[in-house]
Amino acid sequence: MPAARECLLDAARTALARRPWPGVRMVDVAATAGVSRQTLYNEFGSKDGLARALLRRETDVYLHGVERALTVEGGPADRLAAVSAWTISAARGNDVVRAMLTGCWSERLPAPSRPGVSASPVPAQRRADAGVPSPAELLALVRDKAVNALDGRARPQDTQELAMACESAVRMALSYVIAPSPQGEDPVELVRGVIGHWAST
């Protein structure tokens, strides 16, 4: 039931915006989505399963945004600046994305977990039992997506140096998520300048 699943995840996200995750009730999520509580349990197995699926979806939304940013017009510096802009925007606008990128989970958010073997009859891919990537794993995913998108277009052509530039762009963006820039300072321009200097050497 893909439609019901998305409605349930939307309802869970709405509930999380209103109250801390420990206060979110499954019955309320089901009612908001317009489905039975049994449908919710059939889809996710438990509240923990719902939390993992919600966190996984937020991760996927962020990564899709990275892929979109890598298609902007321009050279490597412009594309990595776009990834940085998206990272800063996504983290500032979504407390779940911020937590996934920084590893700083507040008590009001569902805690990321990587459960072991489950006895639930719900298929593992639907319960999102793999959990969400750690900040280091997420950064590596972004770096690898950037390298794949830019390889062959940037100078120098050495993939290791390209990977370093891609990772540096994301790490610079994260520094602005953790410590916002002074008023008037554009972090994206800093990324463009640093990466642009690398690309021209």
C-alpha positions as CSV (number, residue, x, y, z in Angstrom):
1,M,0.0,0.0,0.0
2,P,2.4,2.7,-1.2
3,A,-0.2,5.5,-0.9
4,A,-1.1,4.5,2.7
5,R,2.6,4.3,3.6
6,E,3.3,7.8,2.4
7,C,0.2,9.1,4.2
8,L,1.3,7.5,7.4
9,L,4.8,8.9,7.1
10,D,3.4,12.4,6.4
11,A,1.1,12.0,9.4
12,A,4.1,10.9,11.6
13,R,6.1,13.9,10.4
14,T,3.2,16.3,11.2
15,A,2.9,14.8,14.6
16,L,6.6,15.1,15.2
17,A,6.4,18.8,14.4
18,R,3.8,19.3,17.1
19,R,5.2,17.2,19.9
20,P,8.3,15.2,20.9
21,W,8.5,11.7,19.5
22,P,7.8,10.0,22.8
23,G,4.5,11.8,22.9
24,V,3.5,10.8,19.4
25,R,0.8,8.1,19.6
26,M,0.3,5.4,16.9
27,V,-3.5,5.8,17.1
28,D,-3.2,9.5,16.3
29,V,-0.9,8.9,13.4
30,A,-3.3,6.3,11.9
31,A,-6.3,8.7,12.4
32,T,-4.5,11.6,10.8
33,A,-3.6,9.4,7.8
34,G,-7.2,8.1,7.6
35,V,-6.3,4.4,8.0
36,S,-6.8,1.9,10.8
37,R,-4.2,1.4,13.5
38,Q,-3.9,-2.2,12.3
39,T,-2.9,-0.9,8.8
40,L,-0.2,1.2,10.5
41,Y,1.2,-1.8,12.4
42,N,0.9,-4.0,9.2
43,E,3.0,-1.4,7.4
44,F,5.7,-0.7,10.0
45,G,5.5,-3.4,12.6
46,S,5.9,-1.1,15.6
47,K,6.5,2.5,16.6
48,D,10.2,1.9,16.3
49,G,9.6,0.6,12.7
50,L,7.7,3.8,11.9
51,A,10.5,5.9,13.3
52,R,13.1,4.1,11.3
53,A,11.0,4.5,8.1
54,L,10.5,8.2,8.8
55,L,14.2,8.8,9.4
56,R,15.0,6.8,6.3
57,R,12.6,8.9,4.2
58,E,14.1,12.1,5.5
59,T,17.5,10.8,4.6
60,D,16.3,9.9,1.1
61,V,14.7,13.4,0.6
62,Y,18.0,15.0,1.5
63,L,20.0,12.7,-0.8
64,H,17.6,13.4,-3.7
65,G,18.2,17.1,-3.1
66,V,22.0,16.5,-3.4
67,E,21.4,14.7,-6.7
68,R,19.3,17.7,-8.0
69,A,22.0,20.2,-6.9
70,L,24.6,18.2,-8.8
71,T,22.7,18.9,-12.0
72,V,22.9,22.7,-11.9
73,E,24.5,24.5,-14.8
74,G,28.2,25.3,-14.4
75,G,31.5,23.8,-13.5
76,P,32.5,21.6,-10.5
77,A,32.7,24.6,-8.1
78,D,29.2,25.7,-9.0
79,R,27.8,22.2,-8.5
80,L,29.5,21.7,-5.2
81,A,28.4,25.2,-4.1
82,A,24.8,24.1,-4.9
83,V,25.3,20.9,-2.8
84,S,26.5,23.1,0.0
85,A,23.6,25.5,-0.3
86,W,21.1,22.6,-0.3
87,T,22.9,21.0,2.7
88,I,22.7,24.2,4.7
89,S,19.1,24.9,3.7
90,A,17.9,21.4,4.4
91,A,19.6,21.2,7.8
92,R,18.3,24.6,8.9
93,G,14.8,23.8,7.8
94,N,14.5,20.2,9.0
95,D,15.6,19.2,12.5
96,V,15.7,15.5,11.5
97,V,18.1,16.2,8.6
98,R,20.2,18.4,10.9
99,A,20.5,15.6,13.4
100,M,21.3,13.1,10.7
101,L,24.1,15.3,9.3
102,T,25.6,16.3,12.7
103,G,24.8,13.3,14.9
104,C,23.2,15.7,17.5
105,W,19.9,14.0,18.3
106,S,17.6,15.9,20.7
107,E,15.2,14.1,23.0
108,R,12.3,15.3,21.0
109,L,13.3,13.3,17.9
110,P,13.1,9.6,17.3
111,A,16.4,8.0,18.1
112,P,18.2,6.3,15.1
113,S,18.6,2.6,15.7
114,R,20.0,-0.4,13.9
115,P,18.1,-3.4,15.2
116,G,19.2,-6.9,14.9
117,V,17.2,-9.7,13.5
118,S,13.5,-9.1,14.0
119,A,10.8,-11.6,14.5
120,S,8.2,-9.3,12.9
121,P,6.4,-10.7,9.9
122,V,6.6,-7.3,8.2
123,P,9.1,-7.4,5.3
124,A,12.4,-5.9,6.4
125,Q,12.5,-3.3,3.6
126,R,9.2,-2.0,4.7
127,R,10.3,-1.7,8.3
128,A,13.5,0.0,7.2
129,D,15.4,-2.2,9.5
130,A,18.7,-1.0,8.0
131,G,18.2,2.2,9.9
132,V,19.7,5.5,8.8
133,P,23.4,6.1,8.0
134,S,25.6,7.6,10.6
135,P,26.8,11.2,9.9
136,A,30.1,9.8,8.5
137,E,28.3,7.3,6.3
138,L,25.9,10.0,5.1
139,L,28.8,12.3,4.2
140,A,30.5,9.5,2.3
141,L,27.3,8.9,0.4
142,V,27.1,12.6,-0.6
143,R,30.8,12.6,-1.5
144,D,30.5,9.5,-3.7
145,K,27.4,11.0,-5.5
146,A,29.4,14.2,-6.1
147,V,32.4,12.3,-7.4
148,N,30.2,10.2,-9.7
149,A,28.5,13.4,-11.1
150,L,31.8,15.3,-11.5
151,D,34.4,12.7,-12.5
152,G,35.8,13.6,-15.9
153,R,34.6,17.2,-15.7
154,A,37.0,18.6,-13.1
155,R,40.7,19.3,-12.9
156,P,42.8,17.7,-11.8
157,Q,41.4,14.4,-13.0
158,D,42.7,12.4,-10.0
159,T,39.7,10.8,-8.4
160,Q,41.2,10.9,-4.9
161,E,41.7,14.7,-5.1
162,L,38.2,15.1,-6.5
163,A,36.8,13.0,-3.6
164,M,38.7,15.3,-1.2
165,A,37.2,18.4,-2.8
166,C,33.7,17.0,-2.7
167,E,34.0,16.0,0.9
168,S,35.5,19.3,1.8
169,A,32.6,21.2,0.3
170,V,30.1,19.2,2.4
171,R,32.2,19.6,5.6
172,M,32.4,23.4,5.0
173,A,28.6,23.4,4.7
174,L,28.2,21.5,7.9
175,S,30.4,23.9,9.7
176,Y,27.9,26.6,8.9
177,V,25.1,24.4,10.0
178,I,26.7,24.0,13.4
179,A,28.0,27.6,13.7
180,P,25.9,29.9,11.5
181,S,27.8,32.6,9.6
182,P,27.8,36.3,10.6
183,Q,25.1,38.4,9.0
184,G,26.1,39.2,5.5
185,E,28.6,36.4,5.0
186,D,27.6,33.9,2.3
187,P,28.9,30.4,3.1
188,V,28.1,29.2,-0.4
189,E,30.4,31.8,-1.9
190,L,33.2,30.6,0.4
191,V,32.7,27.0,-0.8
192,R,32.6,28.2,-4.4
193,G,35.8,30.2,-3.9
194,V,37.7,27.4,-2.2
195,I,36.6,24.7,-4.6
196,G,37.0,27.0,-7.6
197,H,40.6,27.6,-6.5
198,W,41.1,23.8,-6.3
199,A,39.6,23.2,-9.7
200,S,41.8,25.8,-11.4
201,T,45.1,24.5,-10.1
